[in-house]
Amino acid sequence: MSRLPSQLSGFAFVSEPLERADPLRDDADALSRLWPDARILVLDQDGTALAGEDGQPLALTGAQVGGGPGTAIFLGLRGQQAWFSMEAAAVDVTAPQRVDLRQSALTWSAADASAFCYARGMSYWQSRTRFCGVCGGGITFSRSGFIGRCGQCNTEHYPRVDPAVIVAVENQGRLLLGRQANWAPRRYSVLAGFVEPGESLEQTVVREVFEESRVRVRDCRYLGTQPWPFPGALMLGFSATAEDDVPTVDGELEDARWFTAEEVGAALARDVHDDGEGIRLSPPISISRSLIEHWYQQQVA
């Protein structure tokens, strides 16, 4: 299954997605037949993946893992092969190492990175949905892991993600970048924040940029989306133009400033040759980096 064209490119977790094959989630017999040859993704509870000596994900099959689909999460199909995910605690497998998806996405294939993003999001949702938010009763999962049902009040719970806007704000050829205190030294990125109840995405862009920098956005335009499983967000990318305001921070960010195209270009070049002095930018796997590069290319075109 291919994705619709986006004005952004280069970021991880969106290319070569699985066919989700929703009808198979209710077909226990079909899933059992697919299990022996299925690809099994194994993750620790913290979201790290079991990997081989080479850092690549373990290429396990259902036959190697043993048993049947059971409590595994059915992710979908790639061609005729089914893909499932399981928690490491439920699998009798020894792995040479555990790897973090944020780093591994730089070296894994796009197909593996996208599948593990999906698996990690589902695993995180299940781990945070052990008890019913309505009555406190215990949750059991059905439909191959996609429905949580309360055994006490029978309320159904479905997989969720947290939508957040992320926005490249410009003013007269300058780009607004900020940094949080807990980031790596010299790291800057575009501004982002979660959508609140009762807001449109455009309203969130205006509010979040103003709250974090006191910069007033005039207009904005949607560019693209990235699932971001750290732990369970959906990043909605925008470009925006702003008033001639001086960025001012009050605690949410450590710093926020306007940067020229020349400064942003120098920061991009530091991926290869770091002078140890100027700012560094978001890693290439992120939509934040794509937003920065998209803005920069428009400035130098």
N, C-alpha and C positions, 0 to 999 in steps of 0.2 A: 504494500500500500504506500503510495507516495503522498507527500504533503503538498498543500496548496502553495503557490509561489509567495515568497516573502520579500520585502524590501531589504531585509537583513540576511546575512549568511555568515558561516564560519563558526558558529557556536555549537556546542555539543547537545546530545540527548534528543535531537529531533529527526535525524536522518535514519533511513532504513528501519522504520518502525515495524513491529509485529502486526500481523492481521489479528485483531482481538477475538474474532470468532465467537461472538457473544452466545449464539445458540448452543454451542458445545458446553457451556458452563452448567447446563441442566442435564447433560447427557452422560451419566456416570459410566455406562457401558462403553461409549465411544472413547472416553478419556482413559479408561482402563486398557483398551486396545492400543491406544497411542503411547501409553506410559513406557514400555520397554525401550523404545527408540527415541523417547523424548529427551530434550536438552533440559538439564536441571541446574538452575542457578542457586548457589548456596551463599547466604549472607549471615553474618553475626547479627546479634540483636542491635548493635550500634550502627549497623548499615555497612560495615566493611565486608568485602567479598573474599571468599576463599580463592587463593590463586596458587599457581605453580611457581617453580624456581625462576621462571622468566617473567613473572609478574602478570602473566596473562590469566584470565579466569579459568578455573578448572573446567574442563570439557566433560562433565559427567552426564551419563545417560540414566534413564529410569532403571534399566537392568543393573547398572553398577550400584545404584543407590539401594535398590531392592524394594520390596513391598509394592504399593500402588499409589495412586494419586492422594488418597487419604486426606490429610490436612494441608497438602501442598496447594499453592495458589496457581491456578491455570492462567497463564499470561496471554496465550494465543498461539498462532501458527506462523512459522516461517516456511513457506512452501507447504510440504506435507508433514513437516516435523512439528510436534507440539513442544511448547516451552512452558516450564513450571518454575516456581521459586519456592525454596524451603529455608527455614531457619537452621543454622548450623547445629544447634542443640538437638535437633531431631534427626540428624544424619550421622551415621557412623563412618566418617571420612576424616582422614588426616591430611592437612594441607601444609605445604612448606611455608606459606605466609598468608597474612591478611593484608589487603590493600584497600586504600581509600579511593572511592569513586572520583573524588574531586581531582586527584592526581592521575589516576589511571586513565581517565578519559582522554588524556594527552597522548597515550600510547596504544590504547585499545582500538579495535575497529569501531567504526560508527555504529554498526549493528549491535555489537556487544555493549557499548556504552549506553545506547538508547534502551536496550532491554534491561540492563541493571538499574538504570534510572527508574524505570517503570516498576521493577521488582522492589526497589528500595522504598518507593512511595507507598506501595501496597503494604509492605512489611511494617513501615512506620505507622500507617493508619491502624492496622490490626493491633499493634503493640499498645496503642493509645485508646483502644476501644475494647477494653476487657470488661467494663461494667457500663450499664445503661445510664445515660445522662438524665433519664426521666425518673426512674425509680431506684436505681442502684443495683438492679439485678444483674446476674452474670450473663455474658454474651457468648453465644455460639455462632460459628460461621457456616454459611451454606453457599450454594451457587459457586462452588470452587473458590471460595474466599471473598466473594464480592458482596455478600449480604451478612451483616451481623444481626442476630435476632435475640432479643431479651427473653430469657426463660421465665421471667416473672410477669411482665406486662405485655409481652409480645411485640414491643416496638421494634421496627426495623431500622437499622443503621447502614448507611452506604458510604463508600469511599469518598473522602473529601480532600480538597486541596485549598490552600489559602492564597487568594489572588493578591498580587502586589504590582504596582506600577513601578517602572524604572524609566528614567527620562533624561535625554540629552537636552539640556537647556542652553540656548545660545542668546547672545546679545551682541550685535555689531561685530561679528567675526570672532567672538570669544565664547568659550565653552565653560559652563559651571561644573566644577568638580569638588568633591568633599572627601573627607576621611574620618573614620571612626578611630577612637583611641586604641582599640585592641587589634587593629590591623597591623600588618608588617610595616616596618619603617618605610616612609616615603610613599606608601601606597595610596593612590587616589582613585576615585571612581565617580560615575554619575550618580545622581540622587535617586532614592527609591523609598517606597513605603507601602504598607498594607492598606487595602481597600476596607473602609468601614461600612457598617450597615446604613442603608439609605443613600449611598453615594453612587454617582456614575463614575466611570473611570476617569473622565475628564475632570470632574470635581476633585477626585483624589490627587491627580497631578497638581492641580492648583494648590490644594491644601498642604500636601506633603512638602512641596518645594518651599512654600512660604514658611511652614513650621520649622524646617531644617535650616533655612538660609535667609529668611526674610526677603527673598526675591519674589517679585510678583510676576506670574506667568500671564501672558496675553492670549496665547492660543497654543494648541497642541495637536499632534497628528499621530495616529497609531501606525507602528511600523512592523511589529512582529512579536512572537511569543516563544518563551522557553520554559519547559518544566524544569524546576530547580529543586531536586530532592534533598535539600539540606536545611530542614528535614522534609518539608512538604509544600513548597510554594509553587505558584505559577506566575512567572515574571512576564508582565505585559509591557512591551517596549514602546516608548513614545519619543518623538522629538517635540521641542517646544521653543517658542521665542518669549523673551521676558523684557521687562522694563529695565531702565538704567539704574538698577539698585545695587548698592554695595552689600555683598554677602556678609551676613552677621550670624554667628552661631551662639547658642545658649545652652549647650550641654549635650544635645543629641548627637551632634558632630563635634569633633575636635577642631576642625578647620574646614572652611569652604572658600573657594576663590574662583575668579575668572582666569582662564588660561587662553593664550593666543594659539593660533594654528601652528606657529613656529614652536611653541613650547610643547604642544601635544605631539607634533611630529618628532621632536627630540625624545619625548617619553616613549613613543613607539619604538624608536631605534634602540632604546636601552634594553629591549628584549635580547638583542644580539651583543651590544657593546655597552655595558653599564659604566658610566663615568663616576658612579658613587655619589653623585651630587643632586641631580634633579629628581623629579617625581617618577614613580613607577605606576603602571596602569594595571587594570584588572587582567586576570589570566585569559588566554585565548579561548578557553572553553565557554566563557560566559557571554550572555547577551549584553552585559554592560560594556564589554570590550567591543562587541560588534557595533553598538550604538556610537561609541567613541570613534571607531574607524569610519563608520558611515558619515558622521559629521565631518571628520577630517578630510575625507575624499571630496566632499562637496566644497570645502574651502580651497583646496588646491587644484581642483579641476579647471 
